Amino acid sequence: MTHSWQPVAPTDADVAHSILILEDNETLALGLRTSLEVEGYKVECITDGDAGLRWLQKNDPDLVVLDLMLPGTNGFEVLRRYRASGGAAAVLILSARDQEVDKVQGFRIGADDYVVKPVGVLEFLARVEAIIRRISQARRASTQVRDGSTRASQLRFSDVVVDLRTRTVTRSGNPVELSPMEFDFLAYLIESGGDIVSRETLMQQVWRYSLGVTSRTVDQHVARLRNKLEPDPAQPRHLITVRKAGYRFQR
């Protein structure tokens, strides 16, 4: 079956979105870099985890493409330390490790997508595009709020404050670190105004039907958000499961 789909270049014409590729296979890294640069992205390649962490301390990319089996600090530990330090770039894990336990661990410590090697160039570019599109949409929404064209950007529930403009969350005055996907997920539920949102709708609207995203992915994100934001994650008061229907947000 022949597909006519072609990857779409970044939509922010005035901004070259930046991507860090952390991959020790130099041939693969060069191929990915070439494909991304053709699409208009600004790309940096680093081949070991320690150097990647040092680079991330000084730079703020839009996306990190992360191999797990890196020399030095491995990919899981790179991601864990990056999120713990407040790093907010989207992270796409690209790994030959295809076990479910690896995918679950990656999502739990802050990955936004997980791609198993080998992967076709078009699929890889489609996944990158989906992530960059979400980033672009969030920036446009923030600009609209600054211009006064949307409602108040802050929402409070319990001891949590969510700022849609700055994409920050605090709890009892302390910062709560959310991955870009976790924030997008939370913001979508909040902006649904208490309506029930099905898993299918969340996969469509938040993930844009990214390949590999399933209803289990949605459930895992809810569980992580509850652990970070709910007074009692076992008995949630704000991120409510509606049996056989989906989720809804309750203040």
Secondary structure by P-SEA (a helix, b strand, c coil): ccccbbbbccccccccbbbbbbccaaaaaaaaaaaaaaabbbbbbbccaaaaaaaaacccccccccccccccccaaaaaaaaaaaccccbbbbbcccccaaaaaaaaaacccccccccccaaaaaaaaaaaaaaaaaaaaaaaaaaaccccccccccccbbbbccccccccccbbbbbcaaaaaaaaaaaacccccccaaaaaaacccccccccaaaaaaaaaaaaacccccccccccccccccbbbbbcc
